[in-house]
């Protein structure tokens, strides 16, 4: 590396003959002469045509990526939710009636029915919320709740409980909610 010349080694210039400028790290460049004179200012930059600024075409929008799916109808999901609500209500009513009538004779059976009713209600309510929020798990939870409700009715029939004749038709409701949850229209509703 060469040593930098000091001020005493440098030849005197016109800048030093004038007032000495403060030493900074900014490089200063001074013009060496007058600015060149232009013959005609319009010869360098051509004038813009009037037609060029009156109309500016806009780009045509183009679709990027996959197109949207067609909007699905919520009718099947709404019908599934309605049938599941009615099925859950009917199951809870029958289980409550059974527990209040059989508590003195068979407590363990009543506790089992109460547990199954709680599981069925939790699965059905969670499935309803998930189905209406368009989640796939909702269909599965509705099916689980309906299967547990069918287990409750199977327990009633196996135990030989004397029930009104309308109760024997109530298992159609959980079967209907399973069938409606498995419909392709309900599957399309869920993402």
N, C-alpha and C positions, 0 to 999 in steps of 0.2 A: 504494500500500500504506500502510495506516495504521500509525503507530508504536504499538508495544505499550506499555500503561501500566506504569509502574514501581510498586514497592511503596509509594512515598510518595504517588502519585496515587490509588491504589485506596482505596476506602472501607474502614474497619475492619469486619471481620466477626467472627462469634463464634469462627471457627476461629483467627483471629489473636489473639483475646483469650485463648484457651487457649494451650497450648504450641505454638510454631511447629513445623510438620512439615517434614521435610527436603524440599527441592525435587527431585522426580524427574520422569521423563517418563511415568510411569504415571498414568493418570487414575483418581482415587479417588472413588467415589460413596458417600456415607453415607446411610443411611436417614433420611428426614425425619420419620418418626413410627413408631408401633408397628405391628406386623404386624396386618392385619385378622383378626378372629376369625371362624372358620367356624361356622355353625350346626350342621351335621351332616356329618361327613366322608364318609359313604356316599352322600349326595345328589349329590356332584360326580362321583365315579367309581362307576359301577354295579358290583355284585358279579358275578363271572364265573359263568356257569352251569356246573354240574357235567358236563353232557353234552358241553360244548364241549372239555374237556380229556381225556376218556376215549378218544376215537378221533380220530386225525389221519390222513386219507387220504393215501396217497402217490401221486405222479403216475405215470401209466402210461408205461413206456419206449416211445419211438417211434424208428424207424429214420431216420437222417439221412444223406443222400447215397446214392450207388449201393450196391447190395447186392454182396456178395462173389461172385466167380466160383465155380462149382462146382469142387470139388477134382478135379484131373486125375490120371489114373492114370500112374504112372511106368513101367509095363510096356514101352511102346514105346521110351522113352528107354533103359531098361536093356538091352533087346534090341539096340538100335542100338549101344550102348557095347560089348556083348559081341561082336557080330559085327565091329565095328571093331578091337577088341583082337586077335581071332584073325586078321583080315586083315593087320594090321600085323605081327604075329608071323610069319605065313607069308611075307610080302614080305621081311622082314629075313632070314629063313632062306635063302630062294632067292637073294637078293642076296649074302649072305655066301658061299654055296656057289659062286656064279658067280665072284665076285672071287677066291676062293682057287684055283679051277681055271683061270681064264683070265689070271692076272696075268702069267705069263711070255710069253704070246703077244700080248696086246693090252692094254697098260697104260692107254691113253687111254679105251678102252671101260669098263674096270673103274673108273676114276676117275669117269666120267660116271654109271655105275650107283651107285657109292657116294654121289655127291652127290644123285642123285634119291632114294636111300633115306633119306638124312638129312632132306631136305625133306619126304618123305612121313611119316617118323616124327614130325617136329616138328609138322606140321599135324595129324596124327591125335591125338597126345597133347594138344595144345592144344585140339583140338575135343572130345575126350573130357572134359577138365576143364570146359570151358565148357558142354558139354551137361549134365553132371551138376550144374552150378551154375545151370542153367535160363537160360542166356544164348542169344540167337538166333544169335550168331556161331558157336556150337559146331556147328550143322548145316552151315554153310558150310565150316568148317575140316575137318570129317570128309569132306565131298565133295571138297575139294581134295586131301587126303591120299590118298583112294581113286583119284582121277584120276591123280595122280602114280604111284601103285602100278601102275595100268593101263599107264602109259607105260613103266615098267620091264619089265613082261611083254611089251609090244609090242616093246621093244628086244631082248629075248631071242629072240622068235620071228623077228624080222627078221634078226637076226645068224645064225640057223640053228644055234643051240646044240642039242646033243644032250642032251635032258633026260628024266628018267623020265616015264612017262605021267601020273602023278598031278599033276605040275607044270602040265600043260595045263588042269587043272580048277581050279587055285588062283585064276585071275582072276574066278571066280564070287564069291569073298569080297568084293573091293572093289566089285563091282557090287551085291552084297547090302547092303553098308553104305551105298552111295549111295541105294539104294531105301528102306532103312529110315529114313535121315535125312530123306527127302522125304515120309514118311508124315504125314498130318494129325494123327495122335495124338502124334507127336513134336513137331510144330509147336505143338500145344496145351500140351505140357509146358513148352516154352520160353516166356518172357514176351513 
